[in-house]
Amino acid sequence: MNAATALAQNPVSERTTRASIKGPQAGKALRIGAGFAASAFRERAFAGAMDPLVMVDHYRMSEPTFGAHPHAGLSAVSVLFEDSEGAFHNRDSLGNDFDLMPGDLYWLKAGAGAVHDEAPRPGARIHGLQVFVNLPARMKQDAPDSLRIRAQDMPLLETDGHRVRVVLGHSNGIAGQASPALPMTILDGQMTAGSTFAHDLQPGENAWVYAIAGEIELTLAGKRVRLHSGESVAIDASAGAATHAITLTNAAASSAHFALFAAAPVTEAFVQKGPFVMSDEAEIAQVEAAYAAGKLGRLP
């Protein structure tokens, strides 16, 4: 019996067990000015498996870099790691004006358009992830919305071998807060040498896993991939109806640090131009014109 015959006779079994791993991929170095250095990951490097993530920058920032800038058609998400030092000043045209502190999350669902600015306070050194999350076409014209989660309000999954912050969503029966856009889980985890952590990828979800520090062995559906520091993989399991366990093992003698994102993909074509992610070029032109006319709002 060949593979095609087996699929024809038992199509549900094949679909429910299918999961593929794209990568590992190392980030590309990105520097802007004297105060921003990042390792940059883009969705095109993962053959669609990073969806709904459009891009992730793992960055360190010590000086104001971007200034006030617009967003539309996406969610701009900031995840600060706990080893950040000092305050990260956040302002946007929704009226928000506050400092993010080490370990905090800020989710800006830009929708039809918003103006945003984040900058370290003097002397601060910010370490985190800046993430663009696609919005489906039906949400690209939504009114902007936002969510701020303080580090102390994030649940912990903690054992002798690992300490995992449920930054957003849920894992291992523990629920954090929900995004103001589509559901997503974000985990920020630390593992001691030789320890293991597992997360169940829910039916219909993709995942992106990043080794921030250390060496991590990822196991999924019998497949194993070694992630060295600075490498990531995307997992496409969205076509199936099964739950897939992602098992992470610290494969080195030192501690390891990882991030895991999981969500259902949008599976729609899009066009990205800088801070805009729209369905087509015409929508890009429309939002550029709206921004030039001052229709995306002002900072407080």
C-alpha positions in Angstrom: 0.0 0.0 0.0 1.5 3.4 -1.0 1.1 6.6 0.9 -1.7 7.9 -1.4 -3.7 4.7 -1.0 -3.3 4.8 2.8 -4.5 8.4 2.9 -7.5 7.6 0.8 -8.5 4.8 3.1 -7.9 6.7 6.3 -7.8 10.4 5.6 -8.8 11.5 9.1 -6.0 9.6 10.8 -3.4 11.2 8.5 -4.8 14.7 9.0 -5.1 14.5 12.7 -1.5 13.4 13.3 0.2 15.7 10.8 2.7 18.3 12.2 5.7 19.7 10.5 8.7 21.7 11.9 10.3 24.5 9.8 13.8 25.4 10.8 15.9 25.9 12.8 16.5 29.4 11.6 18.9 31.9 13.2 17.9 35.5 13.4 19.5 38.2 11.2 21.4 40.9 12.9 19.6 44.3 13.0 21.0 47.5 14.3 19.4 50.9 14.3 21.4 53.8 15.7 23.5 53.4 18.8 20.8 52.1 21.1 19.0 49.3 19.4 20.4 45.9 18.5 18.2 42.9 17.5 18.1 39.4 16.1 15.3 39.6 13.5 13.0 36.8 12.4 10.5 37.1 9.5 7.6 34.9 8.5 8.9 34.3 4.9 11.8 32.2 6.4 9.3 29.6 7.7 7.2 28.8 4.7 3.9 30.0 6.3 4.3 28.1 9.5 5.0 31.2 11.6 1.4 32.5 10.8 -0.1 34.5 12.5 3.3 36.0 13.5 4.6 38.3 10.8 7.9 39.2 12.5 9.7 38.9 15.8 12.7 41.1 16.9 14.7 39.9 19.9 16.1 43.2 20.9 18.1 45.1 23.5 17.4 48.9 23.6 19.1 51.5 25.6 18.1 54.8 23.8 15.0 56.2 22.1 15.1 54.8 18.6 11.9 54.9 16.6 10.0 58.0 17.7 6.2 58.2 17.2 5.1 55.9 14.4 1.9 54.4 13.1 0.5 50.9 13.0 -2.5 49.4 11.2 -3.8 46.0 10.2 -1.9 44.2 13.0 -1.2 43.9 16.7 2.1 45.2 17.9 3.2 43.2 21.0 6.0 44.0 23.4 7.2 41.3 25.8 9.8 42.5 28.2 12.1 40.0 29.9 12.6 40.1 33.6 16.3 41.0 33.2 15.4 44.4 31.7 16.6 47.3 33.8 14.6 50.4 34.3 11.4 51.6 32.7 10.1 51.5 29.2 7.9 54.5 28.5 4.8 53.6 26.4 2.5 56.1 24.7 -0.2 55.7 22.0 -3.1 57.4 20.4 -5.6 55.4 22.5 -4.6 57.7 25.4 -2.2 55.3 27.1 0.8 56.9 28.8 2.7 54.7 31.3 5.9 52.9 32.0 6.3 49.2 31.3 8.5 47.5 33.8 10.7 44.4 33.6 8.6 41.3 32.7 5.5 43.3 31.5 3.5 42.8 28.3 1.9 45.4 26.2 -0.5 44.4 23.3 -1.6 47.1 20.9 -4.3 45.9 18.5 -3.9 48.7 16.0 -6.8 47.7 13.7 -7.7 50.6 11.5 -4.8 52.6 12.8 -3.0 53.9 15.8 0.1 56.0 16.6 2.6 54.5 19.1 5.9 55.2 20.8 8.1 53.2 23.2 11.4 54.4 24.5 13.6 53.5 27.5 13.7 56.0 30.3 17.2 57.5 30.8 19.6 54.9 32.0 17.2 52.0 31.3 18.3 48.9 29.4 15.4 47.0 27.9 15.6 43.3 26.8 12.6 41.8 25.1 10.7 40.7 22.0 8.9 43.1 19.6 6.2 41.1 17.7 3.9 41.9 14.8 0.8 39.6 14.8 -1.4 39.6 11.7 -5.1 40.4 12.0 -7.6 38.7 9.7 -9.2 40.9 7.0 -12.4 41.1 9.0 -10.5 42.8 11.9 -8.2 45.1 10.0 -10.7 48.0 10.2 -11.6 47.4 13.9 -11.2 50.3 16.4 -7.8 50.1 18.1 -7.6 48.3 21.5 -4.9 47.5 24.0 -3.9 45.3 26.9 -1.3 45.8 29.5 -0.3 43.0 31.8 2.1 43.5 34.7 4.7 40.8 35.4 3.3 40.2 38.9 -0.1 39.4 37.4 1.2 36.6 35.2 0.7 33.0 36.4 3.8 30.8 36.9 4.4 27.1 36.1 7.2 26.3 38.5 9.0 23.1 39.5 12.6 22.3 40.6 13.6 22.2 36.9 11.7 25.0 35.2 10.1 28.4 35.8 7.7 29.3 33.0 5.7 32.6 32.9 2.3 32.4 31.3 2.6 35.8 29.7 -0.7 35.3 27.8 -3.1 32.5 27.2 -2.9 29.1 28.9 -0.6 26.1 29.4 -0.8 23.0 31.6 -4.2 23.9 33.0 -3.0 27.4 34.0 -4.8 30.4 32.4 -3.4 33.9 32.1 -5.1 36.8 30.4 -6.5 36.8 26.9 -5.4 39.0 24.0 -7.7 41.8 22.8 -7.4 40.2 19.3 -7.3 36.6 18.4 -6.5 34.0 21.1 -2.7 33.4 21.6 -0.5 31.8 24.2 2.9 33.3 25.0 5.3 31.5 27.4 8.6 32.8 28.7 10.5 30.0 30.3 13.7 29.2 32.2 15.0 25.6 32.5 17.9 24.2 34.6 20.3 21.7 33.1 18.7 18.5 32.1 15.2 19.6 32.9 12.1 19.2 30.6 9.0 21.3 30.0 6.0 20.3 27.8 3.2 22.4 26.3 0.2 21.0 24.5 -0.4 22.6 21.1 -4.1 22.7 20.6 -5.9 21.5 17.5 -5.7 24.0 14.7 -2.7 25.9 16.1 0.7 26.8 14.9 3.7 27.5 17.2 7.0 29.4 17.1 9.7 28.4 19.6 12.8 30.4 20.2 16.0 29.5 22.2 16.9 32.8 23.8 19.8 31.3 25.6 21.3 27.8 26.0 20.6 24.7 24.0 17.2 23.2 23.8 16.1 19.9 22.2 12.5 20.1 20.9 10.5 16.9 20.4 7.2 16.9 18.5 5.4 13.8 17.2 8.5 11.7 17.3 10.7 14.3 15.6 13.6 16.0 17.4 15.3 19.2 16.6 18.2 20.8 18.5 18.0 24.6 19.0 21.1 26.5 19.8 21.0 29.9 21.4 19.5 32.4 18.9 17.7 29.8 16.8 14.0 29.2 16.4 11.6 26.9 14.7 8.0 27.2 13.5 5.5 24.4 13.9 2.6 23.9 11.5 0.0 21.6 13.0 -3.0 23.7 12.0 -4.5 21.1 9.5 -5.1 18.5 12.1 -7.7 17.9 14.8 -5.2 16.5 17.3 -3.4 17.9 20.3 0.4 17.8 19.9 2.8 17.9 22.8 5.8 20.1 22.4 8.5 18.9 24.7 11.5 21.1 25.4 14.6 19.6 27.1 17.6 21.6 28.3 20.4 19.8 26.5 23.3 21.7 28.0 25.0 21.9 31.4 23.9 25.5 31.9 20.5 27.1 32.2 18.3 27.7 29.1 15.8 30.4 28.3 13.0 30.0 25.7 9.9 31.7 24.3 6.9 29.9 22.9 4.1 31.4 20.9 1.0 29.4 19.9 -2.1 30.5 18.0 -4.4 29.5 15.1 -3.0 30.9 11.8 -4.9 33.6 9.9 -4.2 31.8 6.5 -4.8 34.9 4.4 -2.6 36.7 2.0 -1.3 40.1 3.2 1.1 42.9 2.3 3.5 44.3 4.8 5.0 47.8 4.4 6.9 48.8 7.4 4.5 49.1 10.4 1.4 48.3 8.2 0.0 44.8 7.4 -2.9 45.0 5.1 -4.8 42.7 2.8 -3.5 44.4 -0.4 -1.6 47.3 -1.9 -4.8 49.4 -2.1 -5.3 49.2 1.6 -1.7 50.1 2.3 -2.2 53.3 0.2 -5.4 54.1 2.1 -3.8 53.8 5.5 -0.7 55.7 4.4 -3.0 58.6 3.3 -5.0 58.4 6.5 -1.8 58.7 8.5 -0.5 61.6 6.4 -3.8 63.4 7.0 -3.5 62.9 10.8 -6.5 60.5 11.0 -4.7 57.9 13.0 -4.7 60.0 16.1 -2.1 61.7 18.3 0.0 60.8 21.3 -1.0 62.1 24.7 
